[in-house]
Amino acid sequence: MKINKGFIICEIIYFAYIAIFMRFFNYLVFGLPKDRKIILFGTLFIISIVINILIIFLRKEKGDFYKKFFIILLALGLIYTLITPVGTANDEYSHILRTYEITQKYTKFKNNSEFSKAFDVLLNLKNNKAVSYYNYIENYNELNISEEKRDFSNEYNNTKLYSPLQYLPQAIGMSIVDIFTDNIVILGLGARIFGLLFWIIVCTYCVKIIPNKKTFFMMLILLPIHICTASALSGDTVTNAMCLLFIALLYKNVYEKSKLSKKDKILFMISAIMVALCKIVYLPFVLLILLLGKDNFENKKDNIIFKILVIVLSCIVGIAWFVIGSLTLSGNNSDSLEQVKFILQNPAKYVYIMMNTYLNSGGNLIFQSTTGYELLCDARVLVYTPVSYILSILIILGLLVRDEDREFSVDKYKKYFVGLIIFGTILLITTAIYVQWTSMFEVGYAHVLGLQGRYFIPIYALFIFIIDKLKLDMKKEDLITANLVLQFIIIFLVMQAYMR
């Protein structure tokens, strides 16, 4: 890459932008001891340099683009992993307990499972509104797992519904780290990093194989809330990765109209079953296998058998686990059954409740699905509204970019079918939250409580089948650069939430 006048101007603008936030950061940490200020300033400045290097690296002409994307994801993921204290991400405390339970090789899920008091210390830190990086440093020795026990079975009822396979990468990471230390913070970091690596590898593979709409897929993957979710210990790390893999495989084969290879068939089967197993609300995605045409198979028999096999196996596995989880693992912390009765007895009222929810909270849900507005780091970070607006626009622009000159359009009836799947999935997500979460507060409540925009990220990926004719002449490097510049603001906000 040649050093030219344009490059120098861009660098000046970038570091002027960084200087503004560093100045604001100085205002926020004004009352802190000098040594803490130096550490925080130094960390933030190093992160700004890393982002700058990523932008320069992105614009180099040499190298496969998906490999560059892998490096960008890895760098951003590790930054979010390290700057967010373990146990403070969304519902992470429950996910840590669930992962720890899996690593201890329990054969049965019992309500009297016991865990070390180190989790109690972690919970106290999490619930402390003044939680900071230094709280964790000062309490580090107390976070070692000891022989003292306490019953934590009621602390993670929500994650008992998640399949152990959703935590497989994290459980492997925690088990490996457990060989060297019994500190719950380090165990949590090990689990986070292995989950992150799994997510990055799958997402990079999606970008590599998808023949068109690469820009949109990359912008979707680079959403701050998406990276933050994957960087934390969460069951959604594997869920989102599997959903994107299934959609990328599907789009690739619908687009290319080539016969499915053995590798593609295996990946289809694995990803479809995992989508159904991870979250029953995404089970409708599996029906999208019907979008594959006759050109994708050797003959009509192969076509019918493969589609039926994928749908039937996925439904059996997904529904079976849902029944097991609901009846055996969920506990008695909500009035789910009464909420279901309310919906069945008052269908018109429930439709009104859903409409009321989306009319009043629709804007926030869109922001939550991009920057995690009001939700980031377990609701400790309120992202600036303009940042959420801009990132939402970038996603739309990414959808309009066509990465290949080839004209491609999905049959209108198939578009209607995809639209129906989108609608059905949204309905399932909303109803599941209303039944499982809202019922803990009040049966028949006039608003769906607990609905979060990040649940809709996999649904956004389906729009590649619907928006296919528009073409925007814009380079993917420009959109990704804009995203990376905005990432610094999110990182800045996360750090300031934990610096006192």
C-alpha positions in Angstrom: 0.0 0.0 0.0 1.5 3.3 -1.1 1.7 6.2 1.3 -0.2 9.0 -0.5 -1.8 12.3 0.4 -5.2 10.7 0.8 -3.8 8.1 3.3 -2.2 10.8 5.4 -5.4 12.9 5.5 -7.4 9.8 6.6 -4.9 9.1 9.4 -5.1 12.7 10.6 -8.9 12.5 10.7 -8.8 9.2 12.5 -6.5 10.3 15.2 -8.3 13.6 15.6 -11.5 11.5 16.1 -9.6 9.4 18.7 -8.3 12.5 20.5 -11.9 13.8 21.0 -12.9 10.6 22.8 -9.6 10.5 24.8 -10.4 14.0 25.9 -13.9 12.9 26.9 -12.4 9.9 28.6 -10.1 12.2 30.6 -13.2 14.0 31.8 -14.9 10.8 33.0 -11.8 9.5 34.9 -10.8 12.9 36.3 -11.2 11.8 40.0 -9.3 8.5 39.6 -5.8 8.0 41.0 -3.0 8.8 38.6 -1.8 5.2 38.2 -5.3 4.0 37.2 -5.7 6.8 34.7 -2.4 5.9 33.0 -3.4 2.2 32.7 -6.9 3.0 31.4 -5.6 5.7 29.0 -2.8 3.4 27.8 -5.2 0.5 27.2 -7.7 2.7 25.3 -4.9 4.2 23.1 -3.4 0.8 22.3 -6.9 -0.4 21.2 -7.2 2.7 19.0 -3.8 1.7 17.4 -5.0 -1.9 16.8 -8.2 -0.7 15.1 -6.1 1.7 12.9 -3.9 -1.3 11.9 -6.9 -3.4 11.1 -8.3 -0.6 8.8 -4.9 -0.3 7.0 -4.7 -4.2 6.8 -8.2 -4.3 5.4 -7.3 -2.0 2.5 -4.3 -3.9 1.4 -4.8 -5.4 -2.0 -3.0 -8.7 -1.4 -4.5 -11.7 0.4 -7.8 -13.4 0.4 -10.5 -11.2 1.9 -12.0 -13.9 4.2 -8.5 -14.3 5.8 -8.4 -10.5 6.5 -11.9 -10.8 7.9 -10.8 -13.6 10.2 -8.0 -11.4 11.6 -10.4 -8.5 12.1 -12.9 -10.7 14.0 -10.2 -12.2 16.1 -8.8 -8.8 17.1 -12.2 -7.3 17.9 -13.4 -10.4 19.7 -10.3 -10.6 22.0 -10.6 -6.9 22.8 -14.3 -7.3 23.9 -13.4 -10.5 25.8 -10.6 -8.8 27.8 -12.3 -5.5 28.6 -15.6 -7.0 29.8 -15.1 -8.5 33.3 -16.1 -12.1 33.6 -19.7 -12.5 34.8 -20.9 -9.1 33.8 -22.1 -9.8 30.2 -25.8 -10.6 29.6 -26.8 -13.5 31.8 -23.2 -14.6 31.9 -23.3 -15.6 35.5 -25.9 -18.3 34.7 -24.0 -19.4 31.6 -20.8 -19.8 33.7 -22.7 -22.1 36.2 -24.2 -24.1 33.3 -20.8 -24.5 31.6 -19.1 -25.4 34.9 -21.8 -28.0 35.5 -21.1 -29.6 32.1 -17.3 -29.6 32.7 -17.8 -31.5 35.9 -19.4 -34.3 33.8 -22.7 -34.5 35.5 -24.8 -37.3 34.1 -28.1 -36.0 35.5 -29.3 -32.5 36.0 -30.3 -32.2 39.7 -31.9 -29.3 41.5 -29.5 -29.9 44.4 -26.3 -29.4 42.4 -23.7 -27.6 44.5 -20.9 -25.2 43.4 -18.1 -23.4 45.1 -18.6 -20.1 47.0 -16.3 -18.5 44.4 -19.5 -18.1 42.3 -21.1 -16.3 45.3 -18.3 -13.7 45.2 -18.7 -13.4 41.5 -22.4 -12.8 41.9 -21.8 -10.1 44.5 -19.4 -8.3 42.2 -21.9 -8.6 39.3 -24.7 -7.1 41.4 -22.6 -4.3 42.7 -23.5 -1.2 40.8 -20.0 0.2 41.4 -18.3 -2.9 39.8 -15.0 -2.1 38.3 -11.8 -3.7 37.0 -10.3 -3.0 40.4 -13.0 -4.8 42.2 -12.0 -8.0 40.4 -8.3 -7.4 41.1 -9.0 -6.8 44.8 -11.2 -9.9 45.1 -9.0 -12.1 42.9 -7.9 -14.5 45.7 -11.5 -15.0 46.8 -12.5 -16.2 43.4 -10.5 -19.5 43.7 -12.8 -22.5 43.9 -12.7 -24.1 47.3 -14.3 -27.1 49.0 -16.9 -24.9 50.6 -20.3 -25.5 48.9 -23.5 -23.7 48.3 -26.6 -24.6 46.4 -26.8 -22.5 43.2 -29.4 -24.6 41.4 -31.9 -21.7 41.3 -29.3 -19.3 39.9 -29.4 -20.7 36.4 -32.8 -22.0 35.7 -33.0 -20.1 32.5 -29.9 -21.8 31.0 -31.0 -25.3 32.0 -33.2 -25.1 28.9 -30.1 -24.9 26.8 -28.6 -28.1 25.4 -25.1 -29.1 26.6 -23.9 -29.0 22.9 -24.5 -25.3 22.9 -21.7 -25.0 25.5 -19.3 -27.6 24.0 -16.6 -25.1 22.8 -16.8 -23.2 26.1 -16.8 -26.4 28.2 -13.6 -27.6 26.3 -11.9 -24.3 27.0 -12.9 -24.3 30.7 -11.7 -27.9 31.1 -8.3 -27.1 29.6 -7.8 -24.1 31.8 -9.0 -26.0 34.8 -5.7 -28.1 34.5 -3.7 -25.0 35.4 -5.9 -22.9 37.7 -9.1 -23.0 39.8 -9.8 -19.3 39.7 -13.3 -18.8 38.3 -12.3 -15.6 36.4 -9.6 -17.4 34.5 -11.8 -20.4 33.9 -14.5 -18.0 32.5 -11.9 -16.4 30.2 -10.8 -19.7 28.9 -14.4 -20.7 28.2 -15.0 -17.3 26.5 -12.0 -17.6 24.2 -12.8 -21.1 23.0 -16.4 -20.1 22.3 -15.2 -17.0 20.5 -12.7 -19.0 18.4 -15.5 -21.5 17.4 -17.8 -18.6 16.4 -15.0 -16.8 14.4 -14.1 -20.0 12.5 -17.7 -20.7 11.5 -18.5 -17.1 10.6 -15.3 -16.8 8.5 -16.3 -20.0 6.7 -19.7 -18.5 6.0 -18.1 -15.4 4.4 -15.7 -17.7 2.4 -18.4 -19.9 0.9 -21.2 -17.4 0.3 -20.9 -16.3 -3.4 -22.9 -13.1 -3.1 -24.1 -10.7 -0.3 -20.7 -11.2 1.4 -20.7 -7.5 2.4 -24.1 -7.9 4.2 -23.0 -11.1 5.9 -19.8 -9.4 7.1 -21.7 -6.3 8.4 -24.1 -8.6 10.2 -21.3 -10.5 11.8 -19.5 -7.3 12.8 -22.4 -5.9 14.7 -21.1 -4.8 18.1 -23.8 -6.7 20.0 -23.1 -9.8 17.9 -19.3 -9.7 18.7 -20.0 -8.9 22.4 -22.4 -11.9 22.6 -19.8 -14.2 21.0 -17.0 -12.8 23.2 -18.9 -13.5 26.4 -19.8 -16.9 27.8 -23.2 -17.5 26.2 -25.3 -20.2 24.6 -26.1 -17.8 21.8 -22.5 -18.0 20.5 -23.0 -21.5 19.0 -26.7 -20.8 18.2 -25.9 -17.7 16.0 -23.0 -19.4 14.4 -25.1 -22.5 13.4 -27.9 -20.3 12.1 -25.6 -18.3 9.9 -23.9 -21.5 8.6 -27.2 -23.0 7.6 -28.3 -19.8 5.8 -24.9 -19.4 4.1 -24.9 -23.0 2.8 -28.5 -22.6 1.6 -27.9 -19.3 -0.2 -24.7 -20.7 -1.8 -26.5 -23.7 -3.3 -29.6 -21.8 -4.3 -27.4 -19.2 -6.0 -25.0 -21.6 -7.8 -27.6 -24.2 -8.6 -24.9 -26.9 -8.4 -25.4 -30.4 -7.1 -24.8 -30.8 -3.3 -21.5 -32.3 -2.4 -21.2 -34.9 0.4 -19.5 -32.2 2.5 -22.4 -29.8 1.9 -25.0 -32.5 2.8 -23.1 -33.3 6.1 -22.9 -29.6 7.0 -26.5 -29.1 6.1 -27.5 -31.9 8.4 -25.3 -30.8 11.3 -26.2 -27.2 11.1 -30.0 -27.9 10.8 -30.0 -30.2 13.7 -28.0 -27.8 15.8 -30.3 -24.9 14.9 -33.3 -26.9 16.1 -31.4 -28.2 19.2 -30.0 -24.8 20.3 -33.3 -22.9 20.3 -36.6 -24.3 19.3 -37.7 -20.8 18.2 -35.4 -21.1 15.2 -36.8 -24.5 14.1 -38.8 -22.9 11.2 -35.4 -22.1 9.6 -35.0 -25.8 8.9 -38.0 -25.7 6.5 -35.9 -23.4 4.3 -34.2 -26.5 3.0 -37.2 -26.6 0.6 -35.7 -23.7 -1.3 -33.2 -26.1 -2.8 -34.2 -27.0 -6.4 -33.9 -30.0 -8.6 -30.6 -28.8 -9.9 -29.1 -29.3 -6.5 -29.7 -33.1 -6.5 -28.8 -36.1 -8.6 -32.4 -37.1 -9.1 -35.9 -36.6 -7.8 -35.6 -39.4 -5.2 -32.4 -37.9 -3.8 -34.2 -34.5 -3.6 -37.2 -35.8 -1.7 -35.2 -38.1 0.7 -32.6 -35.5 1.7 -35.2 -32.8 2.4 -37.4 -35.1 4.4 -34.5 -36.4 6.4 -33.2 -32.9 7.3 -36.6 -31.7 8.4 -37.7 -34.8 10.3 -34.4 -35.4 12.2 -34.2 -31.7 13.1 -37.8 -31.6 14.3 -37.4 -34.8 16.4 -34.2 -33.6 18.0 -35.4 -30.0 18.6 -38.8 -31.0 20.0 -37.4 -33.8 22.1 -34.9 -31.6 23.8 -37.5 -28.9 24.3 -39.8 -31.3 26.1 -36.9 -32.6 28.2 -35.8 -29.1 29.1 -39.3 -27.8 29.8 -40.4 -30.8 32.0 -37.2 -31.7 33.8 -34.9 -28.7 33.9 -36.9 -25.5 34.0 -37.9 -25.4 37.6 -40.8 -23.6 39.1 -39.7 -20.0 38.7 -42.5 -18.9 36.3 -46.2 -19.5 35.6 -45.5 -20.7 32.0 -48.5 -23.0 31.9 -50.9 -20.3 33.1 -49.4 -17.9 30.5 -50.1 -20.5 27.7 -53.6 -20.9 28.9 -54.1 -17.1 28.8 -52.9 -17.0 25.2 -55.1 -19.8 24.1 -58.2 -18.3 25.9 -57.5 -14.7 24.7 -55.9 -14.9 21.2 -57.1 -11.5 20.1 -55.8 -9.9 23.3 -52.5 -11.6 22.8 -52.2 -10.2 19.3 -52.9 -6.8 20.7 -50.1 -7.3 23.4 -47.6 -8.2 20.7 -48.6 -5.2 18.5 -48.4 -3.0 21.5 -44.9 -4.3 22.3 -43.5 -3.7 18.9 -45.2 -0.3 18.4 -43.7 0.9 21.7 -40.4 -0.8 21.6 -39.7 -1.5 18.0 -37.1 1.2 17.6 -35.2 0.1 20.7 -35.3 -3.5 19.5 -33.6 -2.5 16.2 -30.9 -0.6 18.1 -30.5 -3.5 20.5 -29.8 -5.8 17.5 -27.0 -3.6 16.3 -25.2 -2.0 19.3 -27.0 -3.6 22.2 -28.6 -0.3 23.1 -29.7 -0.4 26.8 -28.5 -4.1 27.0 -24.8 -4.1 26.5 -22.8 -5.7 29.4 -25.9 -6.7 31.4 -27.6 -3.2 30.9 -24.5 -1.3 32.3 -23.8 0.5 29.0 -26.2 2.9 27.2 -24.9 3.3 23.7 -25.3 6.7 22.1 -28.4 6.8 19.8 -26.6 8.2 16.7 -24.1 5.3 16.8 -27.1 2.9 16.7 -28.7 4.8 13.9 -25.5 4.8 11.8 -24.8 1.1 12.3 -28.4 0.3 11.3 -27.9 2.3 8.1 -24.7 0.4 7.4 -26.5 -2.9 7.7 -29.1 -1.7 5.1 -26.4 -0.5 2.8 -24.6 -3.8 3.1 -27.8 -5.6 2.1 -28.0 -3.4 -1.1 -24.4 -4.1 -2.1 -24.1 -6.9 -4.7 -20.7 -8.4 -4.7 -21.0 -10.1 -8.1 -22.1 -8.7 -11.4 -24.3 -11.7 -12.1 -28.0 -11.1 -12.0 -29.8 -13.3 -9.4 -33.3 -13.3 -8.3 -35.3 -15.7 -6.1 -38.7 -16.9 -7.4 -41.4 -14.7 -5.9 -43.2 -17.6 -4.3 -40.0 -18.6 -2.6 -39.7 -15.0 -1.3 -43.2 -15.3 0.1 -42.1 -18.6 1.8 -39.0 -16.9 3.3 -41.2 -14.1 4.5 -43.6 -16.5 6.1 -40.6 -18.2 7.9 -39.4 -14.8 9.1 -42.9 -13.9 10.4 -43.3 -17.3 12.1 -39.9 -17.1 13.8 -40.6 -13.6 15.1 -43.9 -14.9 16.4 -42.2 -17.9 18.1 -39.5 -15.7 19.7 -42.1 -13.2 21.0 -44.3 -16.0 22.4 -41.5 -17.9 24.0 -40.3 -14.8 25.8 -43.9 -14.0 26.9 -44.4 -17.5 28.2 -41.1 -18.2 29.8 -40.0 -14.7 31.1 -43.0 -12.3 31.3 -44.9 -14.9 33.2 -42.5 -14.6 36.1 -43.9 -11.1 36.7 -47.5 -11.3 35.7 -49.8 -13.6 33.7 -51.5 -11.7 30.9 -49.2 -8.7 31.3 -49.9 -6.0 28.6 -46.4 -6.0 27.3 -43.8 -8.7 26.4 -41.1 -8.3 29.0 -37.6 -9.6 28.3 -37.7 -9.3 24.5 -34.2 -8.4 23.2 -33.2 -7.2 19.8 -30.2 -9.5 19.6 -32.5 -12.5 19.2 -33.4 -11.3 15.7 -29.8 -11.3 14.3 -30.2 -14.7 12.6 -33.5 -13.5 11.1 -31.8 -10.5 9.4 -29.6 -13.0 7.5 -32.7 -14.3 5.7 -33.3 -11.0 3.9 -30.6 -12.0 1.4 -33.3 -14.2 -0.3 -35.8 -11.3 -0.4 -33.7 -8.2 -1.3 -31.9 -9.4 -4.4 -32.4 -7.0 -7.4 -31.1 -3.7 -6.0 -27.5 -2.9 -6.5 -25.4 -0.3 -4.7 -22.0 0.7 -6.0 -20.1 0.8 -2.8 -17.0 -0.9 -1.7 -17.2 -3.4 1.2 -13.9 -2.0 2.6 -15.6 1.4 3.1 -18.5 -0.1 5.0 -16.3 -2.3 7.2 -14.0 0.7 7.9 -17.0 2.8 9.0 -18.0 -0.2 11.3 -14.5 -0.4 12.8 -14.4 3.3 13.5 -17.7 3.1 15.3 -16.5 0.0 17.3 -14.0 2.3 19.1 -17.0 4.2 20.6 -18.6 1.0 21.8 -15.3 -0.2 23.3 -14.9 3.2 24.9 -18.3 3.0 26.5 -17.7 -0.5 27.8 -14.5 0.5 29.4 -15.9 3.6 31.1 -18.6 1.4 32.6 -16.0 -0.6 34.6 -13.3 1.9 35.3 -14.2 3.2 38.7 
